[in-house]
Amino acid sequence: MLHHIRQGSNMLFLFIFLFIIGSFSSCVAPKNYVYFNNLKKDSLHPGVIVLDSLAKFQDPKIEVNDILNVSLSVFNPMADENMLSSGTSKGEQSKENEHLVDKDGYIEVKVVGFVKVAGLTTQEARDLIKQKAREYYKDPVVNVRIANFQVTVMGEVSRAGMVVVPNEKASILDVLALAGDLKTSAKRKNILIARTENNVVTFARIDLTSSSLYRSPYFYVKQRDYIYVEPNFSAQQSSDNSVTRYVSYLTGLTSVFSLLVITNVIKITRTTQQQQQ
């Protein structure tokens, strides 16, 4: 009798153990939530860690359909003080407009005329417009900025959508911070970046849990980049009805199996007691 009871109990414990292991196998290790977790946290290591061979920033090139914010300030000693725009000193007139880069790569600047800017950096475009403006004005001051520098962030972030980048030198960390940071359900080791350049789409993966991120050529974003943050395995399971259904089935089978084992043990115990009487 004791042999049967032990055998049934062992089977029950084994089944419950396997069920628990299967349930917890989908849990995400805590280190997968931590950025740059490859860095040492031991106090015996130096507090300052230096990384070399960092990714080099390249000024973004102006592309077709970009919107450029062009400001042109000129000095005119005969100007009426009441006609001056805000933020300018007497004798200085400021003309600021947004210009769409057409399909041929040109923008039209007042007085200066058409200027081809596609393929140039904003600094190169500024120098070119300034050179043309010198034909009409003395010492013109020109500033050029990409007004629609936007990156699209999708997936497991707090605020998915198009993110307007305030300056041209922005990293993926800056963009994710503007999107409200990643959710705890995000897979930080497999961030996908899709980048279109010269009608060619390039896909790359970035690991936010490693400090090697700073060496990636995709560390700095470019206009119209797409960033996709995948859900981790736990999030996929919770959103998958079939997985929930299977877990329910497994729980039910575990209960039935446990009941059968207990019933069988009780029957064996009663039979043994009757035989002894």
LINMO-V920506 format. One record per residue. RES is the residue in one letter. SS is DSSP state (H for helix, E for strand, C for the rest). OMEGA is omega in whole degrees, -180 to 180 (NA if undefined). BURIAL is b if it has 9 or more other C-alpha atoms within 8 Angstrom, else e. Layout:
res=<RES | RES>
ss=<SS | SS>
omega=<OMEGA | OMEGA>
burial=<BURIAL | BURIAL>
This chain:
res=<M | L | H | H | I | R | Q | G | S | N | M | L | F | L | F | I | F | L | F | I | I | G | S | F | S | S | C | V | A | P | K | N | Y | V | Y | F | N | N | L | K | K | D | S | L | H | P | G | V | I | V | L | D | S | L | A | K | F | Q | D | P | K | I | E | V | N | D | I | L | N | V | S | L | S | V | F | N | P | M | A | D | E | N | M | L | S | S | G | T | S | K | G | E | Q | S | K | E | N | E | H | L | V | D | K | D | G | Y | I | E | V | K | V | V | G | F | V | K | V | A | G | L | T | T | Q | E | A | R | D | L | I | K | Q | K | A | R | E | Y | Y | K | D | P | V | V | N | V | R | I | A | N | F | Q | V | T | V | M | G | E | V | S | R | A | G | M | V | V | V | P | N | E | K | A | S | I | L | D | V | L | A | L | A | G | D | L | K | T | S | A | K | R | K | N | I | L | I | A | R | T | E | N | N | V | V | T | F | A | R | I | D | L | T | S | S | S | L | Y | R | S | P | Y | F | Y | V | K | Q | R | D | Y | I | Y | V | E | P | N | F | S | A | Q | Q | S | S | D | N | S | V | T | R | Y | V | S | Y | L | T | G | L | T | S | V | F | S | L | L | V | I | T | N | V | I | K | I | T | R | T | T | Q | Q | Q | Q | Q>
ss=<C | H | H | H | H | H | H | H | H | H | H | H | H | H | H | H | H | H | H | H | H | H | H | H | C | C | C | C | C | H | H | H | H | C | C | C | C | C | C | C | C | C | C | C | C | C | C | C | C | C | C | C | C | C | C | C | C | C | C | C | C | C | C | C | C | C | E | E | E | E | E | E | E | E | E | C | C | C | C | C | H | H | H | C | C | C | C | C | C | C | C | E | E | E | E | E | E | E | E | E | C | C | C | C | C | E | E | E | E | C | C | C | E | E | E | E | C | C | C | C | C | H | H | H | H | H | H | H | H | H | H | H | H | C | C | C | C | C | C | C | E | E | E | E | E | E | C | C | C | E | E | E | E | E | E | C | E | C | C | C | E | E | E | E | C | C | C | C | C | C | E | H | H | H | H | H | H | H | C | C | C | E | C | C | C | E | C | C | C | C | E | E | E | E | E | E | E | C | C | E | E | E | E | E | E | E | C | C | C | C | H | H | H | H | H | C | C | C | C | E | C | C | C | C | C | E | E | E | E | C | E | C | H | H | H | H | H | H | H | C | H | H | H | H | H | H | H | H | H | H | H | H | H | H | H | H | H | H | H | H | H | H | H | H | H | H | H | H | H | H | H | H | H | H | H | H | C>
omega=<-180 | 179 | -180 | 180 | 179 | 180 | 178 | 179 | 179 | 178 | 179 | 180 | 179 | -179 | 179 | 179 | 179 | 178 | 180 | 179 | 179 | -179 | -177 | -179 | -179 | -179 | -179 | 178 | -178 | -177 | 179 | 177 | -170 | 174 | 175 | -177 | 176 | 178 | -178 | 178 | -179 | -179 | 179 | 178 | -179 | -179 | -179 | 179 | -176 | 175 | 177 | 180 | -180 | 178 | -180 | 179 | 176 | 179 | -180 | 178 | 176 | -177 | 175 | -178 | 170 | 174 | -178 | 173 | -176 | 175 | -179 | 180 | -178 | 180 | 179 | -176 | -178 | -176 | 176 | -177 | -179 | -178 | -177 | 177 | -177 | 177 | 179 | 179 | -178 | -180 | -179 | 179 | -179 | 177 | -178 | -178 | 173 | -175 | 176 | 177 | -175 | -175 | 178 | 177 | -177 | 166 | 179 | 179 | -179 | 180 | -178 | -179 | -178 | 180 | 178 | -175 | -179 | -179 | 179 | 169 | 179 | 178 | 178 | 177 | 178 | -179 | -180 | 179 | 179 | 178 | 179 | -180 | 179 | 178 | -176 | -176 | 176 | 178 | 178 | 176 | -175 | 173 | -179 | 179 | 176 | -175 | -177 | 176 | -174 | 176 | 180 | 180 | -178 | 175 | -171 | 173 | -177 | -179 | 179 | 179 | -180 | -179 | 177 | -178 | -175 | 178 | -174 | -180 | -179 | -180 | 177 | 177 | 178 | -177 | 179 | 176 | 177 | 178 | 177 | 179 | -178 | 173 | 178 | 180 | -176 | 175 | -173 | -177 | -171 | 180 | -177 | 176 | 176 | -176 | 179 | 178 | 180 | 179 | 176 | -180 | 178 | 178 | 180 | 179 | -180 | 179 | -179 | -179 | -178 | 178 | 177 | 175 | -177 | 178 | -176 | 175 | 179 | 179 | 176 | -178 | 175 | -177 | -180 | 170 | 173 | 179 | -180 | 180 | -177 | 171 | 177 | -173 | 180 | 179 | 178 | 180 | -177 | 180 | -178 | -178 | -178 | 179 | 178 | 180 | 180 | 178 | 178 | 178 | -178 | 177 | 178 | 179 | 178 | 179 | -180 | -179 | 179 | 180 | 179 | -180 | -180 | 179 | -180 | 179 | 179 | 179 | -180 | -180 | -180 | -180 | 180 | 179 | 180 | -180 | -179 | 179 | NA>
burial=<e | e | e | b | b | e | e | b | b | e | e | b | e | e | b | b | e | e | e | e | e | e | e | e | e | e | e | e | e | e | e | b | b | e | b | b | b | e | e | e | e | e | e | e | e | e | e | e | e | e | e | e | e | e | b | e | e | e | e | b | b | b | b | b | e | b | b | b | b | b | b | b | b | b | b | e | e | e | b | e | e | e | e | b | e | e | e | b | e | e | b | b | b | b | e | e | e | b | b | b | b | b | e | e | b | b | b | b | b | e | e | b | e | e | b | e | b | b | e | b | b | b | e | e | b | b | b | e | b | b | e | b | b | b | e | e | b | e | e | b | b | b | b | b | e | b | b | b | b | b | b | b | b | b | b | b | b | b | e | b | e | e | b | e | b | e | e | b | e | b | b | b | e | e | b | b | e | e | b | b | b | b | e | e | b | b | b | b | b | b | b | b | b | b | b | b | e | e | e | e | e | e | e | e | e | b | b | b | b | b | b | e | b | e | b | b | e | b | b | b | b | b | b | b | b | b | b | b | b | b | b | b | b | b | b | b | b | b | e | e | e | e | b | b | e | e | e | e | e | e | e | e | e | b | e | e | b | b | e | e | b | b | e | e | b | e | e | b | b | e | e | b | e | e | e | e | e>
